[in-house]
Amino acid sequence: MRNTCLNQVHELARKDPRILFLGSDLGAGTLQAFREELPEQFLMEGISEQALVGMAAGLALEGRVVYLNTIATFLTRRCYEQLALDLCLHKAKVRLIGSGGGLVYAPLGPTHQATEDIAILRPLPGMGILAPADATEMKRLMPTTVDYDGPLYIRLGKGGDPVVTPDEPFVLGAPVVLRSGRNILLITTGTAASLALKTADLLAASGHEPGVLHLPTLKPLDLEALKAHLAPMRAVLTLEEHHRTGGLGSLVAEVLAEESFPVPKRFARLGLPDAFAEGYGSQASLMTACGLHVEAAVATVQRLLV
Amino acid sequence: MLDARSLALRRKVVETMIAGGRGHLPSALSLVEILRVLYDEVLRLDPVRPDWPLRDRCVLSKGHGCLALYALLQDKGFFPEEVLSTFCRPGSLLGGHPERGKVPGVEASTGSLGHGLPIGLGYALAGRLSHADYRTFVILGDGECDEGSTWEAAMIAAKHRLDSLVVIVDYNKQQSYAGTSEVLPLEPFSDKWRAFGFAVAEVDGHDVRALRQTFQTLPLAAGRPSAVICHTVKGKGIDFLEGDLAWHHKSALNSATVDQLFAALKG
């Protein structure tokens, strides 16, 4: 997914001289072909995220479209005020590419795990938030980011994620149906989509007809479309590789709390607990240790149906 | 001695502050000659076209000094005089910190410190990439140089050999709580900028002629960003403000104090 994203920046930059790639001390050889082909559109700077966000804002206000990439935690936690003021207040066309959304960097520990990125970005005025589920969706999504009027955050998964999205044109803000269903709706974002689909398979095996709805855009979001998907459902579970607080689950809870649906609903959020993840291991093992696994998802839905 | 223009600009600053009932007056007064020389003689600008692509960019990174910037922008014709009297009022263009897109001539929304140099660095780099010959001036406070992001940006500017970028430091030697030498010493200050790759000049920041001469020599060295350290006095021009820390955040002025402020600025 990361390679697809960065290669897309290269391709888009070929067609659009406004586009700049800005990296913060990325791995050796990153986008080497881009650097050789378009040296005037490629910048690799130091470990100085605060200044780089401001610099990206300055470049964007002069008409450039800047794709700024580094590890997601450094792009969000570290320079939050720069995101708010330099990017959002100035409506700067900067696209933040956050590597390692969620628990991707499990073995590297809590300093590298972007587990509240969505929660802290959601309230920033004008900040778009994208979390595609797989590399093919990333490829469809990237061209839509060029002209978005304001800053955007693109949350990257680990890479090699199973392809689960339909081959349909990407529409910024639109929910994507991964599986149609009745009564039960699993709502997901990012690479948790495959967890949602596995959960749906198990529920289907026991006679249910769960739907799976994927929100690749968390902001700006077509709320009316989301409400239409929610309306007929009786049990709704959100699944996300992110803290339960402030992310997708909170977003859906806000909609459920404010809207009076004719069909009453039970609702639960599956996500990371209010704690730094303990232990290391693989992304999958750490997710399991944090209670983010298919058995927990199935059990939660069954509880909602009682 | 301040000349008639310096006194007139200061009266404008004080009038604006009184209209709003608040404002960082001493921080603005230390900036008046720096801004005056820039806007009168140095910057390439067209007040009728504040977004003219070839204009020089001037970022007031110490946004709390905006009373002085507003006085100069109004004086140059970026907006009508009556706007000054709306300072900090509901619906005004002019807030206690300047906002780009609201105030014509304001190049960046500042107020939180340490943001102006990174943004100005982006402007300068964009100019380089598009082969435009405008220059970018970023005015920093001395207290602001406590911020790490300022020095991050300084290193990047030096790496790119951006001699179209000029840092101007309003070195009035005081920050909110106490003197800079007490809160966080900056010295050896010029050496720091030199070590970060800048060509450096020091000048009396209230001496119009000296400022003019220094700015005329920009860039101070080819292939390096410039830093002009301006030695200034916080509250300059109003004797009972100079050196009085209590005035940094002063508001709610009584009429006797208002009279004293104007009396001090009589030509």
Interface residues (C-beta under 8 A of the other chain):
Chain A: L20 E40 E45 G46 S48 Q50 A51 L52 V53 G54 M55 A56 A57 G58 L59 A60 L61 E62 G63 R64 E81 Q82 L85 D86 L89 H90
Chain B: E99 R100 G101 A108 S109 S112 G114 H115 L117 P118 I119 G120 L121 G122 Y123 A124 L125 A126 G127 L129 S130 G148 S149 E152 A153 M155 I156 K159
